[in-house]
Amino acid sequence: MSETGMPGDAIRTLRLAPEFADEAARVLRASFDDRLPWLASLHTPEEDRWFLHNRVFAECAVWGATDGAVLLGFVAFRPGWIDQIYVLPERQGYGIGASLLAIAKAGESELSLWTFQRNAPARRFYEKHGFIAVEETDGSRNEEREPDIRYRWRRGD
């Protein structure tokens, strides 16, 4: 159990079972649409749910942060990679993302992740938590056709 979130809230982190995929899809869509509104219509909520059920929960360890009633954020990771990390927009800035990131870092000596170059808040968050930019692309290799950036974190750096 970890204490984080808005003042006065008791937030706990837990390993999420696949039954949480629909809630995770809601968090993903709210966060994605808030930070990347120019890509908001890229996927439908049904496609988000399919992706989380059939890909993310099948291939990754997924941990979430909850206040007991609502899933506030989640991180999905596998050896060496963070595939997804999202926190509800209204709950960002209260330590939830940092707690989830710490879970992903706990068993790894090195992690990489991708984010979009235009997502300045995400870039600041990763850099604040020890990630360094190691590669930039023009977006031609991703589904969104959005320039992105790969970050890497190494324990001890």
Backbone as JSON, one array per atom type, in Angstrom:
{
  "sequence": "MSETGMPGDAIRTLRLAPEFADEAARVLRASFDDRLPWLASLHTPEEDRWFLHNRVFAECAVWGATDGAVLLGFVAFRPGWIDQIYVLPERQGYGIGASLLAIAKAGESELSLWTFQRNAPARRFYEKHGFIAVEETDGSRNEEREPDIRYRWRRGD",
  "N": [[0.85, -1.17, 0.0], [0.56, 2.21, -0.82], [0.9, 5.6, 0.08], [-0.35, 8.27, -1.53], [-1.37, 10.66, -4.0], [-4.08, 13.01, -4.04], [-4.19, 15.51, -1.47], [-5.16, 14.11, 1.6], [-6.24, 11.84, 0.48], [-6.2, 8.31, 0.43], [-4.33, 6.3, -1.38], [-3.9, 3.28, -3.05], [-1.62, 0.96, -4.48], [-1.73, -1.75, -6.74], [-1.35, -5.0, -8.23], [-2.87, -5.48, -11.28], [-5.57, -7.45, -12.37], [-6.76, -9.02, -15.42], [-9.45, -8.34, -15.49], [-9.6, -5.67, -14.96], [-9.21, -4.35, -17.31], [-11.14, -2.86, -18.79], [-11.56, -0.63, -17.14], [-8.96, 0.38, -17.16], [-8.79, 1.07, -19.85], [-10.52, 3.23, -19.9], [-9.08, 5.09, -18.37], [-6.78, 5.35, -19.97], [-7.9, 6.48, -22.34], [-8.98, 8.94, -21.37], [-6.67, 10.26, -20.44], [-5.0, 10.23, -22.72], [-6.57, 11.69, -24.59], [-6.66, 14.15, -23.29], [-3.95, 15.0, -23.2], [-3.1, 14.73, -25.83], [-4.85, 15.98, -27.86], [-5.11, 16.3, -30.63], [-4.92, 13.79, -31.61], [-7.13, 12.47, -30.75], [-9.28, 11.08, -31.97], [-8.22, 8.8, -33.01], [-8.51, 6.11, -32.13], [-11.31, 4.1, -31.17], [-13.29, 3.81, -28.15], [-13.96, 1.09, -27.91], [-11.94, -0.14, -29.39], [-9.75, 0.56, -27.81], [-10.35, -0.91, -25.47], [-10.21, -3.55, -26.52], [-7.48, -3.64, -27.25], [-6.2, -3.36, -24.75], [-7.24, -5.61, -23.32], [-6.4, -7.78, -25.01], [-3.76, -7.4, -25.77], [-2.08, -5.72, -24.01], [-2.64, -6.61, -21.29], [-2.11, -9.26, -21.75], [0.58, -9.38, -22.39], [2.1, -7.92, -20.6], [3.13, -6.95, -17.24], [0.78, -5.45, -15.23], [0.08, -2.75, -13.28], [-1.86, -0.84, -11.0], [-3.2, 2.25, -9.67], [-5.42, 3.06, -7.17], [-8.19, 4.64, -5.54], [-9.8, 3.14, -4.07], [-12.34, 3.24, -5.05], [-12.17, 4.07, -7.68], [-10.16, 3.52, -10.56], [-7.22, 5.2, -10.87], [-4.88, 5.43, -12.29], [-2.46, 3.66, -14.33], [0.27, 1.4, -14.99], [1.97, -0.41, -17.45], [4.26, -2.91, -18.0], [7.15, -4.7, -19.18], [10.0, -6.91, -19.29], [12.61, -4.67, -19.44], [11.12, -2.64, -20.7], [8.7, -0.02, -20.57], [5.5, -0.1, -21.49], [3.04, 1.21, -21.36], [1.81, 4.02, -19.59], [-0.41, 5.75, -17.75], [-2.31, 8.33, -16.23], [-5.25, 9.58, -14.77], [-6.26, 12.76, -16.0], [-7.09, 14.77, -14.12], [-5.91, 13.89, -11.84], [-3.23, 14.0, -12.13], [0.06, 15.04, -11.21], [0.13, 14.59, -8.49], [1.69, 12.57, -7.51], [0.96, 10.0, -8.24], [1.7, 8.91, -10.76], [4.48, 8.82, -10.34], [4.63, 6.9, -8.3], [3.69, 4.64, -9.67], [5.63, 4.45, -11.67], [7.85, 3.87, -10.09], [7.26, 1.27, -9.3], [7.55, -0.12, -11.71], [10.28, 0.31, -12.14], [11.43, -1.08, -10.04], [12.24, -3.84, -10.27], [14.09, -3.8, -12.28], [17.12, -3.1, -14.09], [17.42, -1.46, -16.17], [15.31, 0.51, -18.21], [13.25, 1.29, -21.01], [11.21, 3.56, -22.91], [8.68, 4.96, -25.04], [7.56, 8.19, -26.05], [5.56, 10.87, -27.32], [7.05, 13.55, -29.1], [5.81, 16.03, -28.91], [4.52, 15.9, -26.5], [5.02, 17.53, -24.03], [4.56, 17.68, -21.15], [4.73, 14.95, -20.38], [7.34, 14.37, -21.17], [8.8, 16.06, -19.43], [8.11, 14.84, -17.0], [9.26, 12.22, -17.26], [11.97, 12.89, -17.53], [12.42, 14.15, -15.08], [12.35, 11.94, -13.49], [14.66, 10.55, -14.0], [15.01, 9.53, -16.6], [16.59, 9.56, -19.79], [16.77, 11.13, -22.97], [17.27, 9.22, -25.85], [16.82, 8.65, -28.5], [15.28, 10.01, -31.37], [12.48, 10.13, -33.57], [10.89, 10.61, -36.79], [8.31, 9.86, -36.77], [7.39, 8.19, -38.74], [7.37, 5.47, -38.39], [5.48, 4.84, -36.51], [2.06, 4.22, -35.6], [0.52, 6.52, -35.3], [1.81, 8.41, -36.79], [3.31, 10.4, -35.7], [5.93, 12.42, -34.59], [8.25, 10.96, -32.39], [9.94, 10.06, -29.3], [12.47, 8.2, -27.77], [13.08, 7.21, -24.53], [15.45, 6.35, -21.98], [16.18, 4.72, -18.96], [18.57, 4.01, -16.53], [19.54, 2.12, -13.76], [21.36, 3.67, -11.24], [22.36, 5.69, -12.84]],
  "CA": [[0.0, 0.0, 0.0], [1.34, 3.44, -0.82], [0.13, 6.82, 0.31], [-0.07, 9.25, -2.57], [-2.6, 11.23, -4.53], [-4.45, 14.34, -3.56], [-4.14, 15.59, -0.01], [-6.24, 13.46, 2.31], [-6.63, 10.59, -0.17], [-5.38, 7.11, 0.61], [-4.22, 5.63, -2.67], [-3.1, 2.06, -2.97], [-1.2, 0.38, -5.74], [-1.92, -3.2, -6.76], [-1.25, -5.69, -9.51], [-4.21, -5.54, -11.86], [-6.01, -8.62, -13.12], [-7.36, -8.63, -16.69], [-10.79, -7.79, -15.28], [-9.47, -4.22, -14.87], [-8.88, -3.8, -18.62], [-12.08, -1.82, -19.2], [-11.25, 0.58, -16.37], [-7.69, 0.9, -17.68], [-9.09, 1.71, -21.14], [-11.12, 4.54, -19.59], [-7.98, 5.95, -17.95], [-5.96, 5.59, -21.16], [-8.59, 7.41, -23.24], [-9.08, 10.26, -20.74], [-5.34, 10.85, -20.41], [-4.54, 10.42, -24.1], [-7.33, 12.78, -25.19], [-6.3, 15.39, -22.62], [-2.58, 15.41, -23.55], [-2.87, 14.65, -27.27], [-6.19, 16.14, -28.45], [-5.05, 16.19, -32.09], [-5.0, 12.36, -31.93], [-8.23, 11.93, -29.94], [-10.19, 10.19, -32.69], [-7.45, 7.73, -33.63], [-9.1, 4.82, -31.76], [-12.58, 4.14, -30.46], [-13.22, 3.16, -26.84], [-13.99, -0.36, -28.11], [-10.58, -0.54, -29.81], [-8.91, 0.68, -26.61], [-10.62, -2.07, -24.62], [-9.66, -4.73, -27.18], [-6.03, -3.55, -27.15], [-5.8, -3.64, -23.37], [-7.56, -7.01, -23.02], [-5.73, -8.78, -25.84], [-2.32, -7.15, -25.92], [-1.39, -5.19, -22.83], [-2.75, -7.53, -20.16], [-1.55, -10.55, -22.15], [2.03, -9.31, -22.59], [2.77, -7.05, -19.62], [2.68, -6.82, -15.86], [0.0, -4.22, -15.17], [-0.18, -2.28, -11.92], [-2.71, 0.32, -10.98], [-3.39, 3.05, -8.47], [-6.85, 3.25, -6.94], [-8.59, 5.24, -4.27], [-10.78, 2.21, -3.53], [-13.56, 3.29, -5.85], [-11.87, 4.39, -9.08], [-8.79, 3.36, -11.03], [-6.7, 6.55, -11.13], [-3.78, 5.35, -13.23], [-1.87, 2.33, -14.44], [1.51, 1.23, -15.73], [2.13, -1.75, -18.03], [5.67, -3.05, -18.33], [7.73, -6.02, -19.41], [11.45, -6.74, -19.09], [13.3, -3.64, -20.19], [10.25, -1.67, -21.36], [7.4, 0.45, -20.1], [4.66, -0.01, -22.68], [1.94, 2.16, -21.13], [1.64, 4.62, -18.27], [-1.44, 6.78, -17.86], [-2.98, 8.77, -15.0], [-6.36, 10.49, -15.09], [-5.76, 14.14, -16.05], [-7.35, 15.54, -12.9], [-5.12, 13.32, -10.74], [-1.81, 14.15, -12.43], [0.75, 16.02, -10.37], [-0.03, 14.26, -7.08], [2.56, 11.46, -7.14], [0.46, 8.7, -8.68], [2.59, 8.44, -11.82], [5.78, 8.5, -9.74], [4.49, 5.61, -7.61], [3.6, 3.58, -10.68], [6.94, 4.35, -12.29], [8.73, 3.2, -9.13], [6.97, -0.17, -9.37], [8.18, -0.64, -12.93], [11.73, 0.38, -11.97], [11.88, -1.88, -8.9], [12.91, -5.08, -10.62], [14.85, -3.62, -13.52], [18.33, -2.28, -14.07], [17.29, -0.53, -17.29], [13.98, 0.57, -18.83], [13.05, 2.23, -22.12], [9.83, 3.87, -23.24], [8.47, 5.95, -26.1], [6.51, 9.19, -25.89], [5.56, 11.78, -28.45], [7.88, 14.73, -28.9], [4.96, 17.17, -28.54], [3.93, 15.7, -25.17], [5.99, 18.16, -23.12], [4.42, 17.28, -19.74], [5.26, 13.59, -20.2], [8.79, 14.45, -21.27], [9.3, 16.61, -18.16], [7.91, 13.81, -15.98], [10.27, 11.17, -17.41], [13.29, 13.47, -17.25], [12.47, 14.36, -13.63], [12.52, 10.64, -12.85], [15.92, 9.93, -14.38], [15.08, 9.04, -17.97], [17.28, 10.45, -20.72], [16.4, 10.95, -24.38], [18.33, 8.51, -26.57], [16.5, 8.51, -29.92], [14.11, 10.72, -31.86], [12.08, 9.71, -34.91], [9.96, 11.5, -37.48], [6.97, 9.31, -36.63], [7.01, 7.36, -39.89], [7.27, 4.06, -38.0], [4.41, 4.59, -35.54], [0.7, 4.25, -36.12], [0.0, 7.88, -35.24], [2.62, 9.25, -37.68], [3.65, 11.52, -34.82], [7.33, 12.33, -34.14], [8.35, 10.46, -31.02], [11.25, 10.08, -28.66], [12.68, 7.07, -26.87], [13.8, 7.51, -23.29], [16.03, 5.21, -21.28], [16.59, 4.89, -17.56], [19.46, 2.97, -16.02], [19.79, 2.21, -12.32], [22.68, 4.21, -10.91], [22.71, 6.87, -13.64]],
  "C": [[0.89, 1.23, 0.0], [0.4, 4.61, -0.59], [0.57, 7.84, -0.72], [-1.4, 9.85, -3.01], [-2.86, 12.6, -3.97], [-4.41, 14.35, -2.04], [-5.39, 14.97, 0.62], [-6.69, 12.14, 1.69], [-5.67, 9.47, 0.18], [-5.44, 6.35, -0.71], [-3.43, 4.37, -2.47], [-2.78, 1.58, -4.37], [-1.35, -1.14, -5.63], [-1.73, -3.73, -8.16], [-2.66, -5.86, -10.04], [-4.43, -6.85, -12.61], [-6.64, -8.14, -14.42], [-8.77, -8.05, -16.57], [-10.78, -6.26, -15.19], [-9.24, -3.56, -16.24], [-9.85, -2.71, -19.06], [-11.84, -0.52, -18.45], [-9.95, 1.22, -16.86], [-7.91, 1.61, -19.02], [-9.7, 3.09, -20.92], [-10.03, 5.54, -19.18], [-7.11, 6.33, -19.14], [-6.62, 6.66, -22.03], [-8.67, 8.81, -22.65], [-7.73, 10.97, -20.77], [-4.85, 11.18, -21.82], [-5.25, 11.62, -24.73], [-6.98, 14.13, -24.58], [-4.93, 15.9, -23.09], [-2.34, 15.5, -25.05], [-4.19, 14.83, -28.02], [-6.21, 16.01, -29.97], [-5.08, 14.72, -32.55], [-6.21, 11.68, -31.28], [-9.1, 10.93, -30.69], [-9.48, 9.01, -33.35], [-8.05, 6.35, -33.36], [-10.43, 5.04, -31.04], [-12.38, 3.54, -29.07], [-13.22, 1.62, -26.95], [-12.61, -0.88, -28.53], [-9.61, -0.45, -28.64], [-9.09, -0.54, -25.71], [-10.05, -3.35, -25.21], [-8.14, -4.77, -27.0], [-5.56, -3.91, -25.74], [-6.06, -5.1, -23.0], [-6.62, -7.98, -23.72], [-4.23, -8.58, -26.02], [-1.65, -6.8, -24.6], [-1.45, -6.17, -21.66], [-2.18, -8.91, -20.48], [-0.03, -10.55, -22.16], [2.8, -8.6, -21.48], [2.29, -7.34, -18.2], [1.96, -5.48, -15.79], [-0.31, -3.93, -13.71], [-1.02, -1.02, -11.99], [-2.69, 1.03, -9.65], [-4.87, 3.32, -8.35], [-7.08, 3.94, -5.61], [-9.63, 4.36, -3.58], [-12.06, 2.17, -4.33], [-13.26, 3.39, -7.35], [-10.41, 4.07, -9.38], [-8.3, 4.74, -11.48], [-5.58, 6.56, -12.15], [-3.27, 3.94, -13.3], [-0.56, 2.41, -15.22], [1.55, -0.22, -16.21], [3.58, -1.86, -18.48], [6.04, -4.51, -18.51], [9.23, -5.85, -19.29], [12.05, -5.7, -20.04], [12.45, -2.53, -20.78], [9.05, -1.29, -20.5], [6.57, 0.66, -21.36], [3.57, 1.05, -22.55], [2.08, 2.73, -19.72], [0.7, 5.81, -18.45], [-2.02, 7.05, -16.48], [-4.1, 9.71, -15.43], [-5.88, 11.93, -15.03], [-5.94, 14.92, -14.76], [-6.57, 15.03, -11.7], [-3.62, 13.4, -11.01], [-1.2, 15.24, -11.55], [0.67, 15.75, -8.88], [0.78, 13.03, -6.66], [2.11, 10.09, -7.6], [1.38, 8.12, -9.76], [3.96, 8.05, -11.29], [5.73, 7.16, -9.01], [4.43, 4.45, -8.59], [4.94, 3.37, -11.38], [7.93, 3.61, -11.38], [8.5, 1.69, -9.12], [7.65, -0.79, -10.57], [9.7, -0.68, -12.79], [12.25, -0.66, -10.96], [12.66, -3.12, -9.28], [13.81, -4.99, -11.83], [16.14, -2.83, -13.29], [18.3, -1.24, -15.19], [15.88, -0.62, -17.86], [14.01, 1.58, -19.97], [11.56, 2.45, -22.29], [9.81, 4.88, -24.37], [7.41, 6.94, -25.65], [6.59, 10.1, -27.11], [6.35, 13.04, -28.12], [7.05, 15.92, -28.43], [4.35, 17.04, -27.15], [4.91, 16.22, -24.11], [5.8, 17.77, -21.66], [4.97, 15.88, -19.47], [6.79, 13.62, -20.25], [9.39, 15.01, -19.99], [9.21, 15.58, -17.05], [9.01, 12.76, -16.07], [11.66, 11.7, -17.08], [13.46, 13.71, -15.75], [12.77, 13.06, -12.9], [13.68, 9.84, -13.43], [16.02, 9.35, -15.77], [15.81, 10.06, -18.84], [16.85, 10.11, -22.15], [17.55, 10.29, -25.11], [18.05, 8.36, -28.06], [15.26, 9.32, -30.24], [13.78, 10.2, -33.25], [11.13, 10.74, -35.5], [8.52, 11.0, -37.42], [6.55, 8.38, -37.77], [6.84, 5.88, -39.53], [6.19, 3.8, -36.95], [3.04, 4.83, -36.18], [0.14, 5.67, -36.22], [0.67, 8.83, -36.24], [3.01, 10.55, -36.98], [5.11, 11.38, -34.39], [7.39, 11.93, -32.67], [9.8, 10.45, -30.54], [11.33, 8.88, -27.71], [13.54, 7.54, -25.71], [14.34, 6.22, -22.7], [16.4, 5.63, -19.87], [17.47, 3.72, -17.2], [19.66, 3.21, -14.52], [21.23, 2.72, -12.11], [23.09, 5.4, -11.75], [22.26, 8.14, -12.96]]
}
